[in-house]
Amino acid sequence: QVQLVESGGGLVQPGGSLRLSCAASGSNFVSYAMGWYRQAPGKQRELVARISSGGTTYYVDSVKGRFTIFRDVGKNTVYLQMNSLKPEDTAVYYCNAEHEWLNDYYWGQGTQVTVSS
């Protein structure tokens, strides 16, 4: 019933841009923080960016100044604008929704981002 669906991944050259989308359905996500994680082969999954229900944002140091997270609350959709992409950004990117004060969370299936010449 509850589902997060990611889209927007693909292959881009270094310095290029992508916009990832995550559409949440099946519930009211107004009280949820939403974010993006990524996992490269052989590495741990890491939090890339997060936005709270109040609009507070977080970015991992490696993407600050290059990535922007924003959301359309009415559509229960969160976006990750990725600019100045680097090869080290290559990973599977996962959408996440987590309730602000309850242990209630959901994951998307992931979308591949590959940055290569």
Contacts in CASP RR format, 6 or more apart in sequence:
PFRMAT RR
TARGET T0000
AUTHOR 0000-0000-0000
METHOD contacts of the structure
MODEL  1
QVQLVESGGGLVQPGGSLRLSCAASGSNFVSYAMGWYRQAPGKQRELVAR
ISSGGTTYYVDSVKGRFTIFRDVGKNTVYLQMNSLKPEDTAVYYCNAEHE
WLNDYYWGQGTQVTVSS
1 26 0 8 1.000
1 27 0 8 1.000
2 24 0 8 1.000
2 25 0 8 1.000
2 26 0 8 1.000
2 27 0 8 1.000
2 106 0 8 1.000
3 24 0 8 1.000
3 25 0 8 1.000
3 26 0 8 1.000
3 106 0 8 1.000
3 108 0 8 1.000
4 22 0 8 1.000
4 23 0 8 1.000
4 24 0 8 1.000
4 95 0 8 1.000
4 96 0 8 1.000
4 97 0 8 1.000
4 106 0 8 1.000
4 107 0 8 1.000
4 108 0 8 1.000
4 109 0 8 1.000
5 22 0 8 1.000
5 23 0 8 1.000
5 25 0 8 1.000
5 108 0 8 1.000
5 109 0 8 1.000
6 20 0 8 1.000
6 21 0 8 1.000
6 22 0 8 1.000
6 93 0 8 1.000
6 94 0 8 1.000
6 95 0 8 1.000
6 108 0 8 1.000
6 109 0 8 1.000
6 110 0 8 1.000
6 111 0 8 1.000
7 20 0 8 1.000
7 21 0 8 1.000
7 22 0 8 1.000
7 23 0 8 1.000
7 111 0 8 1.000
8 18 0 8 1.000
8 19 0 8 1.000
8 20 0 8 1.000
8 21 0 8 1.000
8 111 0 8 1.000
9 18 0 8 1.000
9 20 0 8 1.000
9 93 0 8 1.000
9 111 0 8 1.000
9 112 0 8 1.000
9 113 0 8 1.000
10 18 0 8 1.000
10 111 0 8 1.000
10 112 0 8 1.000
10 113 0 8 1.000
10 114 0 8 1.000
11 114 0 8 1.000
11 115 0 8 1.000
11 116 0 8 1.000
12 18 0 8 1.000
12 85 0 8 1.000
12 113 0 8 1.000
12 114 0 8 1.000
12 115 0 8 1.000
13 115 0 8 1.000
13 116 0 8 1.000
13 117 0 8 1.000
14 85 0 8 1.000
14 86 0 8 1.000
14 87 0 8 1.000
14 115 0 8 1.000
14 116 0 8 1.000
14 117 0 8 1.000
15 83 0 8 1.000
15 84 0 8 1.000
15 85 0 8 1.000
15 86 0 8 1.000
15 115 0 8 1.000
16 83 0 8 1.000
16 84 0 8 1.000
16 85 0 8 1.000
16 115 0 8 1.000
17 81 0 8 1.000
17 82 0 8 1.000
17 83 0 8 1.000
17 84 0 8 1.000
17 85 0 8 1.000
18 82 0 8 1.000
18 85 0 8 1.000
18 113 0 8 1.000
19 79 0 8 1.000
19 80 0 8 1.000
19 81 0 8 1.000
19 82 0 8 1.000
20 36 0 8 1.000
20 79 0 8 1.000
20 80 0 8 1.000
20 82 0 8 1.000
20 93 0 8 1.000
20 95 0 8 1.000
20 111 0 8 1.000
20 113 0 8 1.000
21 77 0 8 1.000
21 78 0 8 1.000
21 79 0 8 1.000
22 34 0 8 1.000
22 35 0 8 1.000
22 36 0 8 1.000
22 77 0 8 1.000
22 78 0 8 1.000
22 79 0 8 1.000
22 80 0 8 1.000
22 95 0 8 1.000
22 108 0 8 1.000
23 75 0 8 1.000
23 76 0 8 1.000
23 77 0 8 1.000
24 32 0 8 1.000
24 34 0 8 1.000
24 76 0 8 1.000
24 77 0 8 1.000
24 78 0 8 1.000
24 95 0 8 1.000
24 97 0 8 1.000
24 106 0 8 1.000
25 76 0 8 1.000
28 76 0 8 1.000
29 76 0 8 1.000
29 97 0 8 1.000
30 53 0 8 1.000
30 73 0 8 1.000
31 53 0 8 1.000
31 99 0 8 1.000
31 100 0 8 1.000
31 101 0 8 1.000
32 53 0 8 1.000
32 97 0 8 1.000
32 98 0 8 1.000
32 99 0 8 1.000
32 100 0 8 1.000
32 104 0 8 1.000
33 50 0 8 1.000
33 51 0 8 1.000
33 52 0 8 1.000
33 53 0 8 1.000
33 97 0 8 1.000
33 98 0 8 1.000
33 99 0 8 1.000
33 100 0 8 1.000
34 50 0 8 1.000
34 51 0 8 1.000
34 71 0 8 1.000
34 78 0 8 1.000
34 95 0 8 1.000
34 96 0 8 1.000
34 97 0 8 1.000
34 98 0 8 1.000
35 47 0 8 1.000
35 48 0 8 1.000
35 49 0 8 1.000
35 50 0 8 1.000
35 51 0 8 1.000
35 69 0 8 1.000
35 78 0 8 1.000
35 80 0 8 1.000
35 95 0 8 1.000
35 96 0 8 1.000
35 97 0 8 1.000
36 47 0 8 1.000
36 48 0 8 1.000
36 49 0 8 1.000
36 50 0 8 1.000
36 69 0 8 1.000
36 78 0 8 1.000
36 80 0 8 1.000
36 93 0 8 1.000
36 94 0 8 1.000
36 95 0 8 1.000
36 96 0 8 1.000
37 45 0 8 1.000
37 46 0 8 1.000
37 47 0 8 1.000
37 48 0 8 1.000
37 93 0 8 1.000
37 94 0 8 1.000
37 96 0 8 1.000
38 45 0 8 1.000
38 46 0 8 1.000
38 48 0 8 1.000
38 89 0 8 1.000
38 91 0 8 1.000
38 92 0 8 1.000
38 93 0 8 1.000
38 94 0 8 1.000
38 113 0 8 1.000
39 45 0 8 1.000
39 46 0 8 1.000
39 91 0 8 1.000
39 92 0 8 1.000
39 94 0 8 1.000
40 90 0 8 1.000
40 91 0 8 1.000
40 92 0 8 1.000
43 91 0 8 1.000
45 94 0 8 1.000
46 60 0 8 1.000
47 58 0 8 1.000
47 60 0 8 1.000
48 59 0 8 1.000
48 60 0 8 1.000
48 63 0 8 1.000
48 67 0 8 1.000
48 80 0 8 1.000
48 93 0 8 1.000
49 57 0 8 1.000
49 58 0 8 1.000
49 59 0 8 1.000
49 60 0 8 1.000
49 63 0 8 1.000
49 67 0 8 1.000
49 68 0 8 1.000
49 69 0 8 1.000
49 80 0 8 1.000
50 57 0 8 1.000
50 58 0 8 1.000
50 69 0 8 1.000
51 57 0 8 1.000
51 58 0 8 1.000
51 69 0 8 1.000
51 70 0 8 1.000
51 71 0 8 1.000
51 78 0 8 1.000
52 100 0 8 1.000
53 100 0 8 1.000
55 71 0 8 1.000
57 69 0 8 1.000
59 65 0 8 1.000
59 67 0 8 1.000
59 69 0 8 1.000
62 88 0 8 1.000
63 82 0 8 1.000
63 89 0 8 1.000
66 82 0 8 1.000
66 83 0 8 1.000
66 84 0 8 1.000
66 85 0 8 1.000
67 80 0 8 1.000
67 81 0 8 1.000
67 82 0 8 1.000
67 83 0 8 1.000
68 80 0 8 1.000
68 81 0 8 1.000
68 83 0 8 1.000
69 78 0 8 1.000
69 79 0 8 1.000
69 80 0 8 1.000
69 81 0 8 1.000
70 78 0 8 1.000
70 79 0 8 1.000
70 81 0 8 1.000
71 77 0 8 1.000
71 78 0 8 1.000
71 79 0 8 1.000
72 78 0 8 1.000
72 79 0 8 1.000
78 95 0 8 1.000
78 97 0 8 1.000
80 93 0 8 1.000
82 89 0 8 1.000
82 113 0 8 1.000
85 113 0 8 1.000
85 115 0 8 1.000
86 115 0 8 1.000
87 115 0 8 1.000
87 116 0 8 1.000
88 115 0 8 1.000
89 113 0 8 1.000
89 115 0 8 1.000
90 113 0 8 1.000
90 114 0 8 1.000
90 115 0 8 1.000
90 116 0 8 1.000
91 113 0 8 1.000
92 110 0 8 1.000
92 111 0 8 1.000
92 112 0 8 1.000
92 113 0 8 1.000
93 110 0 8 1.000
93 111 0 8 1.000
93 112 0 8 1.000
93 113 0 8 1.000
94 107 0 8 1.000
94 108 0 8 1.000
94 109 0 8 1.000
94 110 0 8 1.000
95 107 0 8 1.000
95 108 0 8 1.000
95 110 0 8 1.000
96 105 0 8 1.000
96 106 0 8 1.000
96 107 0 8 1.000
96 108 0 8 1.000
97 105 0 8 1.000
97 106 0 8 1.000
98 104 0 8 1.000
98 105 0 8 1.000
98 106 0 8 1.000
99 105 0 8 1.000
END
